[in-house]
Amino acid sequence: MNSCDNSVPTLPFSLTPAQQQILDLASDFARKELWPLQQRMDDCEWWPDHVMPALAQMGFLGVTVDPLEGGAGSDFFTSGLIAQGLARWNHAIALSYVAHENLCLNNIARNGSPALRRRYAPGLCKGTLIGALGLTEPGAGSDALGSMATTARREGDRYIVNGRKLYITNGPIADVVLIYAKTDRTRGAKGISALVVEKGSPGFKVAQKLDKVGFRGSTTAELVFDDCVVPAENLVGSENEGVAIVMGGLDLERAIVAMISVGMAERALDLAIDYAKTRRQFGRAIGEFQLIQGKLAEMYVAVETMKTFCYRTLAHANAMEPGGGGRGEIHKLTAAAILYAAEQCTRVASDSVQIHGGMGYMREAEINRLYRAAKLLEIGAGTSEIRKLIIAGELLR
């Protein structure tokens, strides 16, 4: 470093002071405002209606959206840090935040027409509208594109959508759903288009709210489209070219969902450390026993390597151009980051439960909520098996 350089120095692979400030702001807000909501959300699959507007007031919504459309004009890395901070204290809200902010709003902002962005971005940025993404179907999970059965037929100035979407985060509460449907079935995955569907559209309904093991309160639903009428101007991008939006969106989704794993693992480690210091057996704190110390050391290494890998991945994703993704280094890297982060989060949560012993197995325990939730991170946004196929495919290309 030049001796005359007065900038604040940072270590390689660490956050800048500004980035650390963003993470601390999100974490402090979540600890004070969102952590107290955990129990009721878990008990009742309850969504607190005030949360999205509160996130908007903090500047956490529309992070990557142009200020002229109500956003902050910041970057993808920032939204990842916010997801990490929220996930430390309320992982269910962090998941709904990502579905709204990244899967729906960011996709519209990156790929939508100016008119579409003006129509939906301001409300999504204010939290007066809640967003969701509709990709997975009853018969199309890991093979989401090839097995997609939902169709959209153009009739004049509108599309007629028919099909079902399953396991949709924010489904019961969403005002705006970005869906994918086949507009040319003869072209398979290359005949898919993206459409924005509003709540209340003729032929659109929430079929059922689903009851989950974890991430409870981040509501999930099956959505049904029965001759659903969608204005043609709600097409995102070009007709039959939705696959590029899907693949680029999935890469960004994997990078940011990995940050939920990071935040959850950090919290699981902190809970284990606190319990190891205070729980006494055989006349001393259990943290004095080497087997417990060994677990804590391994958990710490996992958390620190997760952070380094995921921050590096966010930095790469930051530079991804609209229409990019679905191939090359970013495709491999995002799959690798979420694969590693999810599996390590499950391991850290499990070890933390083990350190808590019987207390950790009680449903009302915070570590129990983290443990029940962690497994989803190995399934959603592409299973661990699909992630490995992506990595190997790029290595062998």
Wavefront OBJ file of the C-alpha trace (Angstrom):
o trace
v 0.000 0.000 0.000
v 1.224 3.507 -0.814
v 2.199 5.289 2.402
v 0.257 8.358 1.268
v -2.952 6.360 0.796
v -5.398 7.444 3.506
v -8.094 4.894 2.630
v -9.100 2.370 5.268
v -7.114 -0.844 4.677
v -8.903 -4.175 4.374
v -7.541 -7.686 4.542
v -7.875 -9.964 1.494
v -11.164 -11.897 1.442
v -12.664 -9.693 4.141
v -15.529 -7.222 3.969
v -14.826 -3.553 3.474
v -15.854 -1.230 6.323
v -18.910 -0.166 4.300
v -19.926 -3.775 3.664
v -19.425 -4.670 7.327
v -21.630 -1.737 8.268
v -24.420 -3.044 6.023
v -24.150 -6.532 7.522
v -24.171 -5.125 11.065
v -27.177 -2.924 10.282
v -29.184 -5.879 8.955
v -28.138 -8.085 11.855
v -28.936 -5.492 14.523
v -32.345 -4.787 12.978
v -33.158 -8.487 12.764
v -32.073 -9.110 16.365
v -34.285 -6.334 17.712
v -37.305 -6.585 15.415
v -37.419 -10.048 13.842
v -35.977 -12.443 16.420
v -38.972 -11.967 18.794
v -41.304 -13.137 15.988
v -39.672 -16.555 15.608
v -41.751 -18.537 18.062
v -45.174 -17.502 16.776
v -44.073 -17.938 13.171
v -42.853 -21.449 13.913
v -45.886 -22.440 15.966
v -48.558 -21.140 13.600
v -46.975 -20.812 10.126
v -47.814 -17.143 10.662
v -46.529 -14.356 8.409
v -46.185 -10.910 10.085
v -47.726 -8.427 7.637
v -45.682 -5.481 8.874
v -42.316 -7.024 7.989
v -41.956 -6.129 4.295
v -42.769 -2.418 4.822
v -40.358 -2.434 7.769
v -37.618 -3.917 5.598
v -38.355 -1.234 3.007
v -38.010 1.525 5.609
v -34.560 0.162 6.443
v -33.584 0.364 2.761
v -33.382 -3.422 2.430
v -35.840 -3.742 -0.486
v -35.026 -2.844 -4.069
v -31.314 -2.959 -3.322
v -30.360 -3.541 -6.972
v -33.167 -1.450 -8.486
v -32.614 1.923 -10.159
v -33.433 4.846 -7.803
v -35.727 6.262 -10.498
v -37.888 3.167 -9.989
v -37.820 3.318 -6.201
v -34.699 1.296 -5.503
v -31.354 1.908 -3.842
v -29.186 1.506 -6.941
v -26.741 -0.686 -5.039
v -25.336 -4.097 -5.895
v -26.068 -7.784 -5.548
v -23.350 -8.245 -2.915
v -25.224 -5.846 -0.649
v -28.452 -7.830 -0.898
v -26.485 -10.965 -0.019
v -25.109 -9.347 3.133
v -28.625 -8.292 4.125
v -29.819 -11.879 3.677
v -26.961 -13.091 5.885
v -27.772 -10.595 8.637
v -31.489 -11.386 8.595
v -30.866 -15.151 8.589
v -28.872 -14.945 11.822
v -31.986 -13.947 13.736
v -34.981 -15.028 11.678
v -34.179 -17.444 8.880
v -37.848 -17.716 7.804
v -38.059 -13.996 7.098
v -34.680 -14.175 5.344
v -36.082 -16.809 2.984
v -39.177 -14.734 2.193
v -36.931 -11.704 1.733
v -34.833 -13.546 -0.862
v -37.933 -14.795 -2.715
v -39.278 -11.244 -2.862
v -36.078 -9.260 -3.376
v -34.039 -11.551 -5.592
v -36.258 -14.132 -7.258
v -39.037 -11.693 -8.149
v -38.012 -8.030 -7.934
v -34.412 -8.329 -9.121
v -35.487 -10.531 -12.045
v -38.062 -7.959 -13.135
v -35.563 -5.118 -12.710
v -32.893 -6.943 -14.751
v -35.087 -8.290 -17.517
v -38.407 -6.419 -17.605
v -39.395 -3.654 -19.995
v -39.298 -0.047 -18.732
v -43.114 -0.051 -18.542
v -43.157 -3.279 -16.545
v -40.518 -1.981 -14.158
v -42.416 1.257 -13.624
v -45.608 -0.674 -12.908
v -44.268 -3.116 -10.339
v -40.861 -2.018 -9.016
v -42.031 0.916 -6.830
v -44.576 -1.158 -4.894
v -42.149 -4.066 -4.491
v -39.465 -1.642 -3.280
v -41.872 -0.111 -0.719
v -43.049 -3.504 0.520
v -46.655 -2.608 -0.291
v -46.489 -5.432 -2.838
v -44.993 -8.835 -2.036
v -43.285 -10.852 -4.757
v -42.777 -14.547 -5.475
v -41.317 -16.781 -8.179
v -43.245 -19.663 -9.764
v -41.008 -22.310 -11.335
v -41.380 -25.685 -9.575
v -44.377 -27.861 -10.486
v -45.857 -31.136 -9.164
v -44.138 -33.040 -11.984
v -41.208 -30.695 -12.570
v -38.742 -30.293 -9.709
v -35.109 -31.028 -10.543
v -36.107 -31.167 -14.228
v -37.890 -27.838 -13.916
v -37.506 -26.837 -17.562
v -37.773 -30.102 -19.458
v -40.785 -31.381 -17.504
v -42.598 -28.037 -17.252
v -46.301 -28.536 -17.970
v -47.609 -25.006 -17.405
v -48.485 -23.349 -20.708
v -49.212 -19.793 -21.857
v -51.128 -19.317 -25.100
v -51.111 -15.933 -26.838
v -54.540 -14.640 -27.779
v -54.371 -11.108 -29.113
v -53.251 -8.749 -26.359
v -53.243 -11.379 -23.632
v -51.880 -14.768 -22.626
v -54.035 -17.631 -21.328
v -52.080 -19.570 -18.697
v -52.885 -23.099 -17.557
v -50.980 -25.196 -15.036
v -49.849 -25.524 -11.433
v -46.836 -24.328 -9.493
v -45.809 -26.077 -6.268
v -43.682 -25.225 -3.196
v -43.845 -21.519 -3.975
v -42.271 -19.383 -1.248
v -44.493 -16.369 -0.444
v -47.251 -18.005 -2.503
v -50.091 -17.368 0.001
v -49.157 -13.715 0.515
v -47.784 -12.680 -2.884
v -49.316 -9.822 -4.848
v -46.990 -10.344 -7.816
v -45.719 -13.700 -9.082
v -43.089 -14.063 -11.772
v -43.911 -17.376 -13.465
v -42.391 -19.463 -16.220
v -44.587 -21.223 -18.773
v -44.180 -22.920 -22.127
v -45.324 -20.674 -24.950
v -44.117 -23.119 -27.619
v -44.335 -26.731 -26.472
v -42.678 -27.990 -29.662
v -39.411 -26.306 -28.652
v -39.162 -27.840 -25.173
v -37.000 -25.834 -22.796
v -36.313 -23.320 -25.582
v -40.002 -22.455 -25.790
v -40.364 -21.031 -22.273
v -41.430 -17.470 -21.461
v -41.545 -15.416 -18.246
v -44.734 -13.601 -17.239
v -45.796 -11.432 -14.320
v -49.124 -12.520 -12.834
v -50.993 -10.349 -10.339
v -53.058 -11.590 -7.435
v -56.701 -11.368 -8.416
v -56.085 -12.140 -12.088
v -58.996 -14.126 -13.560
v -58.256 -17.848 -13.282
v -55.442 -17.518 -10.720
v -55.790 -18.844 -7.177
v -53.835 -20.203 -4.239
v -54.852 -23.860 -4.056
v -53.406 -24.639 -0.647
v -51.022 -23.312 1.955
v -48.428 -25.994 2.715
v -47.370 -27.148 6.188
v -43.576 -27.430 6.466
v -41.079 -28.925 8.910
v -38.874 -25.827 8.933
v -38.750 -22.232 7.725
v -42.234 -21.974 9.157
v -43.810 -18.562 8.782
v -42.179 -18.151 5.400
v -45.424 -19.249 3.826
v -45.450 -21.750 0.971
v -48.247 -22.670 -1.422
v -49.467 -24.454 -4.489
v -50.669 -22.032 -7.157
v -53.230 -22.914 -9.818
v -53.745 -21.235 -13.196
v -57.016 -22.206 -14.864
v -57.398 -20.227 -18.089
v -55.693 -17.402 -16.224
v -55.729 -14.144 -18.189
v -52.433 -12.228 -18.226
v -51.900 -9.019 -20.258
v -49.361 -9.461 -23.065
v -47.385 -6.488 -21.756
v -46.619 -8.572 -18.645
v -44.190 -10.643 -20.685
v -40.682 -10.356 -19.211
v -38.076 -10.298 -21.948
v -38.964 -11.862 -25.290
v -41.372 -14.689 -25.999
v -39.750 -18.151 -25.995
v -36.525 -16.738 -24.568
v -37.292 -17.191 -20.889
v -34.683 -19.904 -20.445
v -31.911 -17.276 -20.250
v -33.848 -15.479 -17.512
v -34.398 -18.763 -15.677
v -30.762 -19.840 -15.786
v -29.318 -16.446 -14.895
v -31.886 -16.111 -12.124
v -31.007 -19.535 -10.735
v -27.312 -18.643 -10.546
v -28.105 -15.469 -8.624
v -30.577 -17.382 -6.450
v -27.955 -19.959 -5.518
v -25.437 -17.284 -4.600
v -27.849 -15.447 -2.324
v -29.522 -18.516 -0.762
v -26.033 -19.636 0.218
v -25.907 -16.498 2.383
v -28.931 -17.744 4.333
v -26.877 -20.846 5.118
v -24.033 -18.640 6.328
v -26.260 -16.607 8.653
v -27.959 -19.686 10.080
v -24.649 -21.466 10.681
v -23.246 -18.396 12.436
v -26.220 -18.379 14.791
v -26.024 -22.133 15.414
v -22.361 -21.770 16.368
v -23.072 -18.858 18.707
v -25.840 -20.819 20.429
v -23.520 -23.807 20.870
v -20.753 -21.647 22.365
v -23.157 -19.995 24.801
v -24.586 -23.338 25.885
v -21.128 -24.910 26.261
v -20.147 -22.078 28.598
v -23.247 -22.269 30.812
v -24.303 -25.943 30.837
v -22.590 -27.807 33.686
v -22.093 -31.548 34.028
v -19.733 -33.525 36.281
v -19.080 -30.326 38.209
v -17.872 -28.145 35.346
v -19.007 -26.408 32.151
v -19.292 -28.847 29.262
v -17.127 -26.501 27.186
v -14.168 -27.686 29.276
v -14.428 -31.186 27.811
v -12.221 -31.842 24.780
v -14.918 -33.603 22.748
v -17.101 -30.500 22.956
v -14.132 -28.275 22.175
v -13.403 -30.383 19.104
v -16.945 -29.917 17.810
v -16.820 -26.168 18.380
v -13.480 -25.902 16.561
v -14.804 -27.818 13.546
v -17.977 -25.717 13.484
v -15.912 -22.528 13.524
v -13.772 -23.726 10.593
v -16.918 -24.583 8.629
v -18.472 -21.165 9.224
v -15.321 -19.261 8.296
v -14.755 -21.229 5.089
v -18.425 -20.781 4.164
v -18.079 -17.023 4.488
v -14.892 -16.814 2.430
v -16.298 -18.972 -0.376
v -19.707 -17.298 -0.446
v -18.298 -13.762 -0.400
v -16.066 -14.644 -3.338
v -19.094 -16.051 -5.168
v -21.149 -12.928 -4.477
v -18.356 -10.805 -5.925
v -18.418 -12.863 -9.136
v -22.232 -12.754 -9.297
v -22.068 -8.977 -8.861
v -20.449 -8.693 -12.279
v -22.935 -10.932 -14.125
v -24.613 -9.102 -16.981
v -28.363 -9.445 -17.737
v -28.799 -12.544 -19.871
v -25.665 -14.079 -18.382
v -25.493 -17.166 -16.221
v -26.457 -20.749 -16.831
v -23.012 -21.562 -18.161
v -19.316 -21.119 -17.516
v -17.487 -20.119 -14.366
v -20.400 -18.356 -12.644
v -22.667 -21.378 -13.182
v -20.072 -23.695 -11.625
v -19.150 -21.317 -8.828
v -22.683 -20.570 -7.618
v -23.561 -24.276 -7.632
v -20.417 -25.028 -5.650
v -21.028 -22.261 -3.122
v -24.575 -23.309 -2.307
v -23.614 -26.999 -2.277
v -20.876 -26.397 0.264
v -22.733 -23.811 2.336
v -25.919 -25.877 2.610
v -24.166 -29.094 3.593
v -21.981 -27.308 6.139
v -24.989 -25.472 7.574
v -26.741 -28.810 8.121
v -23.628 -30.176 9.793
v -23.122 -27.148 12.041
v -26.780 -27.143 13.086
v -26.632 -30.867 13.833
v -23.476 -30.501 15.934
v -25.043 -27.606 17.801
v -28.081 -29.766 18.620
v -25.704 -32.478 19.869
v -23.980 -29.999 22.165
v -27.376 -28.873 23.485
v -28.329 -32.492 24.177
v -31.927 -33.046 25.240
v -32.617 -29.312 25.234
v -31.700 -29.162 21.555
v -34.335 -31.767 20.740
v -37.137 -29.690 22.190
v -39.290 -28.080 19.515
v -39.362 -24.659 21.154
v -35.555 -24.383 21.299
v -34.058 -21.927 18.829
v -31.417 -24.425 17.747
v -34.205 -26.896 17.012
v -35.767 -24.409 14.589
v -32.440 -23.978 12.838
v -31.926 -27.743 12.686
v -35.350 -28.375 11.157
v -34.872 -25.599 8.627
v -31.349 -26.436 7.474
v -32.291 -29.465 5.373
v -34.305 -27.331 2.950
v -31.107 -25.586 1.915
v -29.883 -28.885 0.431
v -33.119 -29.199 -1.564
v -34.347 -25.765 -2.646
v -32.739 -23.803 -5.499
v -31.655 -27.135 -6.989
v -30.836 -30.187 -4.874
v -27.295 -31.073 -3.833
v -27.320 -33.744 -6.515
v -28.225 -31.241 -9.248
v -25.536 -28.876 -7.988
v -22.938 -31.637 -8.332
v -24.101 -32.351 -11.886
v -23.701 -28.656 -12.756
v -20.176 -28.523 -11.316
v -19.076 -31.739 -13.019
v -20.649 -30.670 -16.304
v -18.673 -27.439 -16.345
v -15.461 -29.197 -15.306
v -15.799 -31.672 -18.155
v -16.978 -29.196 -20.777
l 1 2 3 4 5 6 7 8 9 10 11 12 13 14 15 16 17 18 19 20 21 22 23 24 25 26 27 28 29 30 31 32 33 34 35 36 37 38 39 40 41 42 43 44 45 46 47 48 49 50 51 52 53 54 55 56 57 58 59 60 61 62 63 64 65 66 67 68 69 70 71 72 73 74 75 76 77 78 79 80 81 82 83 84 85 86 87 88 89 90 91 92 93 94 95 96 97 98 99 100 101 102 103 104 105 106 107 108 109 110 111 112 113 114 115 116 117 118 119 120 121 122 123 124 125 126 127 128 129 130 131 132 133 134 135 136 137 138 139 140 141 142 143 144 145 146 147 148 149 150 151 152 153 154 155 156 157 158 159 160 161 162 163 164 165 166 167 168 169 170 171 172 173 174 175 176 177 178 179 180 181 182 183 184 185 186 187 188 189 190 191 192 193 194 195 196 197 198 199 200 201 202 203 204 205 206 207 208 209 210 211 212 213 214 215 216 217 218 219 220 221 222 223 224 225 226 227 228 229 230 231 232 233 234 235 236 237 238 239 240 241 242 243 244 245 246 247 248 249 250 251 252 253 254 255 256 257 258 259 260 261 262 263 264 265 266 267 268 269 270 271 272 273 274 275 276 277 278 279 280 281 282 283 284 285 286 287 288 289 290 291 292 293 294 295 296 297 298 299 300 301 302 303 304 305 306 307 308 309 310 311 312 313 314 315 316 317 318 319 320 321 322 323 324 325 326 327 328 329 330 331 332 333 334 335 336 337 338 339 340 341 342 343 344 345 346 347 348 349 350 351 352 353 354 355 356 357 358 359 360 361 362 363 364 365 366 367 368 369 370 371 372 373 374 375 376 377 378 379 380 381 382 383 384 385 386 387 388 389 390 391 392 393 394 395 396 397
